[in-house]
Amino acid sequence: MASEGGERQAQQEKGRRIVFFPCPLQGHINPMLQLATLLHSKGFSITVIHTQFNSPNPSNYPNFSFEPISDGLQEASAKDFMALFVALNIRCEAPFRDCLVRILSENKRDSIVCIISDASFHFTQSVANHLKLPRIVLRTSPASCFVAFAKFPLLQQKGYLPIKDPQSKVPVSELPPLRVKDLPTIETKNSDDFDQLIRLVISQTLASSGLIFNSLDCLEQTILTKIQQEFSIPTFTVAPLHKYSPGSSNSLLTQDSTCIAWLDNQVPGSVIYVSFGSIADMEKQELVETAWGLANSDQPFLWVIRPDSVRGLDWAELPEGFEEKTRGRGCVVKWAPHQEVLAHPSVGGFWTHCGWNSTLESICEGVPMLCWPSFGDQRVNARYVSHVWRVGLELENGLERGEIERAIRRLMVEKEGEEMRERVKVLKENAESSLRKGGSSQESLERLVDYILSF
């Protein structure tokens, strides 16, 4: 054992370098840079190659090297992310390869041990093969979503896809507990582009040297076991990444911290926090229904409304009379310090789009959820939150003020919500245990470090 430890230390002292390549969307950048911070603490040198679109702030990570590459996306928008993913996979291949070649030529003593890239960047596998470098994939969505995407050809063959009725509650027997409406699809003008992207992402992930999930064994043990049985690829579950480096956030939006002072004056566990992430949007009438649902619930609320939250509008005015009815028990901001809000003792519920980072963060703070998924893995996550882990409710029939009011009351003040609070408290404790010595995530991290050092 001593000789193994000495060998590992000697390898680390070489300062071997890992190159990270995050996808330039908020929910992808943060876990990638959190993983980079974690592996830097294990003795690796870190280089982050990034696009100019939504580039991270290097000053937040003074120990990393940052290498911007041209992406040709002068007018890019995260709203049409299908088109964004397709464009990035085409336009970034040559600049990414050229950047790696230059790093290799300039760092003879600090050789690149491997690449860790976002799963959506499927082209990085062919670049890694060309340069004879190992590539490990980070998936920023759960293992259950990966399995669903891997089964897309079968689901198409069985007639589940393409989805004909977006509200269909027909069970998908191949993917319990999902129903047709829970499948991780994305509305796009060109379904062929989406199908090809999923096919390439899955095939190039399975061709990689390893797969990292920002997930927990206690949440997805059955699915993770299935992945290990069906796919011959080393798999590592290292969640919750945000807990390894608390406070390290690369927010693309300016945070309004005044809401923390407002929360300080609220009763513990009384506030419902409403935030639908950095991309999801709604129709103007849905904003109106949300506003009156919150107002009529009589519960204190902190509501994040991004300037581009409503389709077609830079900013949508709240309905007349809303402010008067909610004065003293409501706080509206354009963006909030998300993790700090969820950890605040006044927050007793989280109305969320069910992006995976938000879902994981809510579980880790012991906060039950009200789910309003929009697309992709959000639908899968909402189904697991409401029907597998049973730590939340899903708004299944759109946004209607009466249903919103009832759901908020169920979550915040009724016995059903209290039972969810007890269940999510157990999951929080399990997540904390996973990070301790001998815990599942800690052991998986150690295996990942040893695996990288074996290249």
Backbone torsions as a table, in degrees:
resi	resn	phi	psi	omega
1	MET	NA	-40.5	-177.8
2	ALA	-64.1	-41.5	-179.4
3	SER	-65.7	-36.7	177.5
4	GLU	-62.7	-43.4	179.9
5	GLY	-64.0	-40.3	179.1
6	GLY	-65.0	-39.7	178.6
7	GLU	-63.7	-42.0	-179.6
8	ARG	-64.3	-42.4	179.6
9	GLN	-63.2	-41.7	179.5
10	ALA	-61.9	-40.0	178.5
11	GLN	-64.8	-41.8	-179.5
12	GLN	-65.4	-35.5	-178.3
13	GLU	-68.6	-13.8	173.2
14	LYS	-68.5	-12.4	-178.9
15	GLY	67.7	38.2	-176.0
16	ARG	-62.5	142.1	-169.0
17	ARG	-103.3	135.6	171.2
18	ILE	-108.6	133.2	176.0
19	VAL	-101.1	123.4	178.2
20	PHE	-104.2	143.3	177.8
21	PHE	-136.7	94.0	-177.8
22	PRO	-82.6	149.6	169.7
23	CYS	-73.6	136.6	-171.1
24	PRO	-82.0	50.4	171.7
25	LEU	-123.4	148.0	-172.0
26	GLN	-51.2	-46.6	-176.3
27	GLY	-71.6	-9.8	178.2
28	HIS	-102.8	-37.4	-176.7
29	ILE	-64.5	-48.2	-174.0
30	ASN	-58.7	-53.3	-179.8
31	PRO	-63.4	-32.1	178.1
32	MET	-64.8	-44.8	-179.3
33	LEU	-74.1	-28.2	172.8
34	GLN	-65.9	-40.4	176.4
35	LEU	-65.3	-40.6	178.1
36	ALA	-61.5	-41.7	177.9
37	THR	-61.8	-41.2	-179.6
38	LEU	-64.3	-45.8	-178.5
39	LEU	-73.3	-27.0	173.2
40	HIS	-63.4	-37.8	179.0
41	SER	-67.0	-16.8	178.5
42	LYS	-93.9	7.7	172.5
43	GLY	104.3	4.1	-179.6
44	PHE	-90.5	147.6	168.6
45	SER	-81.8	146.1	-173.7
46	ILE	-123.9	127.8	168.4
47	THR	-119.2	132.2	177.8
48	VAL	-111.6	112.7	170.7
49	ILE	-88.3	132.7	-176.1
50	HIS	-145.0	156.2	176.2
51	THR	-75.4	162.1	174.5
52	GLN	-75.4	-29.3	175.3
53	PHE	-69.2	126.8	-179.7
54	ASN	51.9	45.6	-176.6
55	SER	-70.8	144.1	177.7
56	PRO	-70.3	163.5	-179.8
57	ASN	-92.8	108.0	-176.6
58	PRO	-59.5	-27.5	-176.6
59	SER	-66.2	-18.9	176.6
60	ASN	-77.0	-13.0	-175.3
61	TYR	-136.2	71.5	-173.5
62	PRO	-65.1	-17.6	-179.3
63	ASN	-90.0	-1.8	-179.0
64	PHE	-102.3	155.3	168.0
65	SER	-98.0	135.7	179.9
66	PHE	-116.0	133.7	-178.3
67	GLU	-127.2	101.3	177.1
68	PRO	-75.1	143.3	174.6
69	ILE	-124.4	153.6	178.5
70	SER	-69.6	136.1	178.4
71	ASP	-120.9	-7.8	177.5
72	GLY	64.3	23.5	-175.2
73	LEU	-109.4	68.5	-176.9
74	GLN	-64.7	-36.2	-176.5
75	GLU	-116.1	33.0	-175.6
76	ALA	-69.2	150.1	175.6
77	SER	-136.6	136.3	177.4
78	ALA	-72.9	-12.1	-179.7
79	LYS	-65.6	-45.4	178.4
80	ASP	-95.4	69.8	-171.7
81	PHE	-74.1	-18.4	174.2
82	MET	-63.9	-48.3	178.1
83	ALA	-63.7	-35.4	179.4
84	LEU	-64.4	-46.9	179.9
85	PHE	-61.1	-43.8	-179.8
86	VAL	-61.9	-46.3	-178.4
87	ALA	-64.0	-42.7	-179.1
88	LEU	-62.5	-40.2	-179.5
89	ASN	-68.4	-23.6	177.8
90	ILE	-86.9	-48.1	-169.1
91	ARG	-83.0	-20.1	-174.9
92	CYS	-93.2	-11.0	-172.8
93	GLU	-60.5	-54.3	-177.6
94	ALA	-65.1	-47.3	177.7
95	PRO	-60.6	-36.6	179.0
96	PHE	-65.7	-46.4	179.6
97	ARG	-61.5	-45.8	-178.3
98	ASP	-63.3	-38.0	179.0
99	CYS	-64.9	-43.1	178.4
100	LEU	-63.2	-42.4	179.0
101	VAL	-59.5	-44.1	179.2
102	ARG	-63.9	-43.4	179.7
103	ILE	-62.1	-41.6	179.4
104	LEU	-62.7	-39.2	-177.9
105	SER	-74.7	-26.7	-176.7
106	GLU	-91.3	-16.1	-172.6
107	ASN	-123.7	59.7	-178.1
108	LYS	-60.6	-37.3	-177.0
109	ARG	-84.2	-10.8	-174.8
110	ASP	-129.2	62.6	-170.0
111	SER	-65.0	153.6	177.8
112	ILE	-75.4	118.9	-179.7
113	VAL	-83.3	-34.1	176.3
114	CYS	-168.3	168.0	173.4
115	ILE	-107.1	136.9	168.8
116	ILE	-118.2	112.4	-175.8
117	SER	-120.7	156.7	174.8
118	ASP	-63.7	142.9	-177.7
119	ALA	-58.4	-31.8	-176.3
120	SER	-69.4	-18.0	177.5
121	PHE	-88.7	75.0	-175.3
122	HIS	-67.3	-26.8	-177.6
123	PHE	-65.8	-19.8	-177.6
124	THR	-65.0	-19.7	178.3
125	GLN	-69.0	-43.6	179.8
126	SER	-67.9	-34.8	176.2
127	VAL	-65.4	-43.9	178.5
128	ALA	-61.3	-42.7	178.4
129	ASN	-61.2	-44.3	-177.9
130	HIS	-61.1	-38.5	-177.4
131	LEU	-94.8	4.4	179.5
132	LYS	55.8	46.8	177.4
133	LEU	-115.9	139.7	174.2
134	PRO	-68.0	141.9	174.9
135	ARG	-120.6	126.8	173.1
136	ILE	-109.6	140.7	-175.8
137	VAL	-103.0	134.0	170.2
138	LEU	-104.4	122.5	173.0
139	ARG	-101.0	123.0	-177.9
140	THR	-94.0	8.4	171.8
141	SER	-115.8	168.8	-173.0
142	PRO	-73.2	165.5	178.4
143	ALA	-61.8	-34.0	179.8
144	SER	-62.3	-33.9	178.1
145	CYS	-71.9	-39.0	177.0
146	PHE	-58.9	-44.9	179.9
147	VAL	-63.8	-39.9	178.6
148	ALA	-62.2	-45.8	179.0
149	PHE	-63.1	-39.5	-179.9
150	ALA	-62.9	-26.7	-179.3
151	LYS	-92.6	5.7	-178.2
152	PHE	-54.1	-44.2	178.6
153	PRO	-58.5	-41.3	178.3
154	LEU	-66.5	-40.9	-179.4
155	LEU	-66.4	-33.0	175.1
156	GLN	-69.2	-41.8	179.7
157	GLN	-62.4	-37.3	-178.4
158	LYS	-81.5	-6.4	177.1
159	GLY	91.3	4.0	176.4
160	TYR	-70.8	-34.6	-178.9
161	LEU	-119.0	144.5	-3.5
162	PRO	-68.7	150.1	-176.6
163	ILE	-68.3	125.8	179.7
164	LYS	-90.9	-35.3	179.9
165	ASP	-123.3	105.0	-176.8
166	PRO	-61.7	-14.9	179.6
167	GLN	-104.0	10.3	-176.1
168	SER	-65.1	127.2	178.5
169	LYS	-101.8	19.5	176.4
170	VAL	-64.7	126.7	-179.8
171	PRO	-64.7	141.1	172.7
172	VAL	-96.1	98.4	-171.1
173	SER	-62.2	-25.1	-179.8
174	GLU	-77.0	-14.2	-176.0
175	LEU	-137.9	57.0	179.4
176	PRO	-61.5	140.9	8.9
177	PRO	-98.7	22.0	-174.0
178	LEU	-71.5	148.0	169.9
179	ARG	-110.1	172.7	-178.4
180	VAL	-55.0	-43.5	-177.3
181	LYS	-66.9	-14.3	-178.9
182	ASP	-93.2	-6.7	-176.7
183	LEU	-64.6	142.9	-171.6
184	PRO	-80.5	63.0	179.4
185	THR	-94.1	165.7	179.1
186	ILE	-131.0	128.6	177.7
187	GLU	-71.0	125.0	-179.2
188	THR	-149.7	154.0	-179.1
189	LYS	-68.3	-28.9	-177.2
190	ASN	-119.8	94.2	-177.9
191	SER	-65.9	-26.1	178.3
192	ASP	-64.0	-37.7	177.8
193	ASP	-62.2	-43.0	-179.1
194	PHE	-64.6	-46.5	-179.6
195	ASP	-60.1	-43.3	-179.0
196	GLN	-67.7	-39.9	178.9
197	LEU	-60.6	-47.1	-179.6
198	ILE	-62.2	-44.4	-179.4
199	ARG	-59.6	-45.0	-178.7
200	LEU	-70.2	-39.8	178.8
201	VAL	-60.4	-45.9	-178.9
202	ILE	-67.7	-47.8	-176.3
203	SER	-64.1	-40.0	-178.8
204	GLN	-77.8	-23.6	171.3
205	THR	-67.7	-45.2	-179.0
206	LEU	-70.0	-18.2	176.6
207	ALA	-87.7	-5.6	-176.2
208	SER	-80.2	178.7	-178.3
209	SER	-88.5	-11.8	-178.9
210	GLY	-179.0	163.2	-174.4
211	LEU	-134.9	121.8	179.3
212	ILE	-107.5	129.2	174.1
213	PHE	-110.5	133.4	169.2
214	ASN	-84.1	68.9	-177.1
215	SER	-143.4	174.6	-175.6
216	LEU	-120.9	140.0	176.5
217	ASP	-58.0	-37.8	-176.5
218	CYS	-68.2	-18.5	178.0
219	LEU	-93.1	-34.9	-169.3
220	GLU	-133.6	33.9	-174.6
221	GLN	-56.1	-46.1	-178.1
222	THR	-61.9	-46.0	-179.7
223	ILE	-65.2	-42.7	-179.2
224	LEU	-64.5	-38.2	176.4
225	THR	-63.6	-40.5	179.0
226	LYS	-62.9	-40.8	178.7
227	ILE	-62.0	-44.3	-179.7
228	GLN	-65.4	-30.6	179.3
229	GLN	-78.3	-38.4	-172.1
230	GLU	-90.0	-27.4	-174.8
231	PHE	-122.8	129.9	-177.8
232	SER	-87.2	71.5	179.9
233	ILE	-143.0	131.9	177.0
234	PRO	-59.6	132.9	-175.0
235	THR	-124.9	138.5	-177.6
236	PHE	-132.4	129.4	176.4
237	THR	-112.5	113.9	-170.6
238	VAL	-121.8	14.8	-178.4
239	ALA	-70.6	162.8	-4.9
240	PRO	-87.4	117.9	-175.1
241	LEU	-58.4	-36.0	-176.4
242	HIS	-67.3	-18.8	-179.7
243	LYS	-82.9	-19.2	176.7
244	TYR	-72.3	-32.8	-177.6
245	SER	-131.1	68.7	-177.4
246	PRO	-59.7	138.6	178.3
247	GLY	89.4	-12.6	179.5
248	SER	-87.4	103.6	-179.5
249	SER	-133.4	140.3	177.3
250	ASN	-111.3	63.2	-176.3
251	SER	-64.9	130.2	177.3
252	LEU	-83.4	-8.8	-180.0
253	LEU	-118.5	150.2	-179.6
254	THR	-73.8	124.3	-176.8
255	GLN	-84.8	138.4	176.9
256	ASP	-102.1	101.7	-175.2
257	SER	-83.5	-1.7	178.7
258	THR	-63.3	-23.6	-179.3
259	CYS	-66.7	-22.0	178.5
260	ILE	-67.4	-41.8	177.3
261	ALA	-62.8	-36.9	177.1
262	TRP	-64.8	-43.9	178.7
263	LEU	-61.7	-34.1	-179.4
264	ASP	-59.0	-24.3	-177.0
265	ASN	-97.4	7.7	-178.7
266	GLN	-100.6	159.1	178.6
267	VAL	-68.3	137.4	178.8
268	PRO	-53.4	133.5	176.3
269	GLY	72.0	11.6	-173.0
270	SER	-96.5	-19.9	-169.7
271	VAL	-94.2	135.2	168.6
272	ILE	-97.3	125.7	-179.6
273	TYR	-94.2	126.1	-175.7
274	VAL	-117.1	114.7	177.6
275	SER	-153.8	128.4	-176.4
276	PHE	-107.3	26.9	172.7
277	GLY	81.8	-171.3	-172.4
278	SER	-95.2	-5.0	-176.7
279	ILE	-125.9	-43.3	-173.8
280	ALA	-56.4	140.6	178.5
281	ASP	-133.6	179.9	-176.1
282	MET	-147.1	166.1	173.6
283	GLU	-77.2	159.7	-178.6
284	LYS	-58.9	-40.4	-179.2
285	GLN	-66.5	-31.1	177.0
286	GLU	-67.2	-35.7	175.1
287	LEU	-63.0	-42.2	179.1
288	VAL	-61.6	-45.7	-180.0
289	GLU	-64.5	-39.5	177.1
290	THR	-61.3	-45.3	-179.3
291	ALA	-59.0	-48.4	-177.0
292	TRP	-74.0	-28.8	174.3
293	GLY	-63.4	-43.4	176.8
294	LEU	-65.2	-44.7	-178.1
295	ALA	-62.0	-44.3	-174.9
296	ASN	-76.6	-15.5	-179.5
297	SER	-72.7	-20.9	-178.3
298	ASP	65.7	17.1	178.9
299	GLN	-101.0	143.8	172.8
300	PRO	-61.1	144.2	-177.7
301	PHE	-145.3	148.6	169.1
302	LEU	-117.4	116.2	-171.9
303	TRP	-118.0	122.0	175.2
304	VAL	-92.5	119.4	175.5
305	ILE	-122.6	102.3	176.6
306	ARG	-65.0	153.2	178.0
307	PRO	-56.8	-29.6	-178.8
308	ASP	-106.0	27.9	-177.1
309	SER	-68.7	-28.4	-176.2
310	VAL	-106.6	128.2	-175.9
311	ARG	-57.8	129.1	175.7
312	GLY	83.6	-2.2	-178.0
313	LEU	-127.6	138.0	174.7
314	ASP	-70.0	-34.3	178.7
315	TRP	-155.2	134.1	-179.7
316	ALA	-109.9	131.5	177.5
317	GLU	-73.9	142.5	175.0
318	LEU	-73.5	151.4	-174.2
319	PRO	-61.1	149.5	179.1
320	GLU	-59.7	133.0	179.4
321	GLY	94.1	-14.8	-177.4
322	PHE	-65.3	-48.3	-177.3
323	GLU	-62.2	-40.8	180.0
324	GLU	-63.9	-41.7	-178.1
325	LYS	-70.0	-28.5	-174.3
326	THR	-107.7	6.2	-177.0
327	ARG	-56.4	129.8	177.8
328	GLY	94.3	-16.9	179.5
329	ARG	-129.0	10.5	178.6
330	GLY	-132.5	146.1	176.1
331	CYS	-135.4	125.2	-179.9
332	VAL	-117.2	126.7	178.3
333	VAL	-131.5	163.5	179.7
334	LYS	-81.6	-28.5	175.8
335	TRP	-164.0	144.7	-174.8
336	ALA	-122.9	156.5	171.8
337	PRO	-72.4	91.7	-163.5
338	HIS	-54.0	-53.7	-175.7
339	GLN	-66.1	-37.0	179.4
340	GLU	-66.1	-37.6	178.7
341	VAL	-65.8	-49.0	-178.4
342	LEU	-61.5	-29.9	-179.0
343	ALA	-84.4	-6.2	-175.6
344	HIS	-73.3	134.8	-177.1
345	PRO	-62.4	-20.4	180.0
346	SER	-75.7	-18.6	-176.4
347	VAL	-83.1	122.3	-178.7
348	GLY	-115.3	-4.9	179.0
349	GLY	-162.0	155.8	-176.3
350	PHE	-133.1	114.4	174.6
351	TRP	-91.8	112.2	-166.1
352	THR	-133.0	157.4	172.5
353	HIS	-77.6	-8.6	178.0
354	CYS	70.0	31.4	164.2
355	GLY	-59.4	151.5	-171.9
356	TRP	-63.6	-40.3	179.3
357	ASN	-60.9	-46.0	-179.6
358	SER	-63.6	-40.9	179.3
359	THR	-61.7	-47.4	-178.9
360	LEU	-64.6	-42.1	-179.7
361	GLU	-64.6	-38.3	179.5
362	SER	-65.9	-43.9	177.6
363	ILE	-61.0	-43.0	-176.8
364	CYS	-68.6	-18.4	175.9
365	GLU	-102.2	2.1	177.8
366	GLY	70.4	34.5	-177.6
367	VAL	-110.0	119.5	178.3
368	PRO	-71.0	160.3	-169.5
369	MET	-122.2	149.6	164.7
370	LEU	-109.8	120.0	-167.7
371	CYS	-104.0	129.7	172.1
372	TRP	-133.5	78.4	-176.4
373	PRO	-72.4	152.0	-178.1
374	SER	-113.3	-49.5	-175.0
375	PHE	-157.9	168.7	172.1
376	GLY	55.7	-137.4	-175.0
377	ASP	-66.1	-16.0	179.7
378	GLN	-57.6	-37.4	-179.5
379	ARG	-67.9	-41.0	177.0
380	VAL	-63.2	-47.1	-177.8
381	ASN	-60.4	-43.1	-179.0
382	ALA	-62.3	-37.9	179.7
383	ARG	-66.3	-41.5	178.5
384	TYR	-67.9	-41.3	178.6
385	VAL	-58.7	-45.0	-171.7
386	SER	-87.1	-30.4	-171.4
387	HIS	-121.8	-11.3	177.2
388	VAL	-107.5	-59.2	179.1
389	TRP	-82.4	-21.7	177.3
390	ARG	54.4	50.4	178.4
391	VAL	-120.5	24.4	179.0
392	GLY	-174.1	173.8	177.5
393	LEU	-118.5	147.9	175.4
394	GLU	-110.4	133.7	171.6
395	LEU	-79.8	99.0	-169.7
396	GLU	-88.0	-17.6	-170.8
397	ASN	-116.9	35.9	179.4
398	GLY	80.3	-172.8	-177.3
399	LEU	-101.2	107.3	177.8
400	GLU	-132.7	131.1	-168.1
401	ARG	-55.8	-38.7	-179.8
402	GLY	-65.9	-43.7	179.5
403	GLU	-67.3	-38.1	178.3
404	ILE	-62.4	-46.9	179.9
405	GLU	-58.0	-46.6	-179.0
406	ARG	-63.9	-42.9	-178.1
407	ALA	-64.1	-41.1	179.5
408	ILE	-62.8	-42.9	179.5
409	ARG	-65.0	-41.5	177.6
410	ARG	-58.5	-42.0	-176.1
411	LEU	-74.3	-41.7	-167.5
412	MET	-93.2	-33.7	-171.0
413	VAL	-128.5	-9.5	-177.0
414	GLU	-98.2	168.0	-176.4
415	LYS	-59.1	-36.9	179.5
416	GLU	-56.1	-44.5	178.9
417	GLY	-66.5	-36.6	178.9
418	GLU	-65.0	-38.1	177.6
419	GLU	-65.9	-39.3	176.2
420	MET	-63.3	-39.4	179.7
421	ARG	-61.5	-38.3	177.9
422	GLU	-67.5	-40.8	-179.1
423	ARG	-68.0	-41.4	-178.3
424	VAL	-71.5	-26.1	175.0
425	LYS	-63.3	-39.5	177.7
426	VAL	-64.4	-43.3	178.5
427	LEU	-63.3	-39.2	177.3
428	LYS	-59.5	-45.1	179.8
429	GLU	-63.9	-38.4	177.8
430	ASN	-65.0	-40.0	178.7
431	ALA	-63.2	-42.4	178.8
432	GLU	-64.2	-39.8	179.2
433	SER	-64.3	-33.8	-177.0
434	SER	-64.6	-23.9	-177.6
435	LEU	-88.1	-14.3	-178.1
436	ARG	-78.9	165.4	178.8
437	LYS	-56.3	127.5	-177.3
438	GLY	88.6	-8.3	178.2
439	GLY	-73.9	159.9	-173.1
440	SER	-62.1	-42.8	-179.4
441	SER	-70.9	-39.0	178.7
442	GLN	-63.6	-42.3	179.2
443	GLU	-68.3	-37.6	177.9
444	SER	-64.8	-38.7	176.8
445	LEU	-61.9	-44.1	179.2
446	GLU	-62.6	-39.6	176.7
447	ARG	-63.7	-39.1	179.2
448	LEU	-63.7	-44.6	178.9
449	VAL	-61.3	-46.2	179.0
450	ASP	-63.1	-38.5	-179.4
451	TYR	-64.4	-44.2	179.0
452	ILE	-63.8	-40.5	179.7
453	LEU	-67.4	-16.7	-178.8
454	SER	-82.7	-10.4	-178.0
455	PHE	-68.9	NA	NA
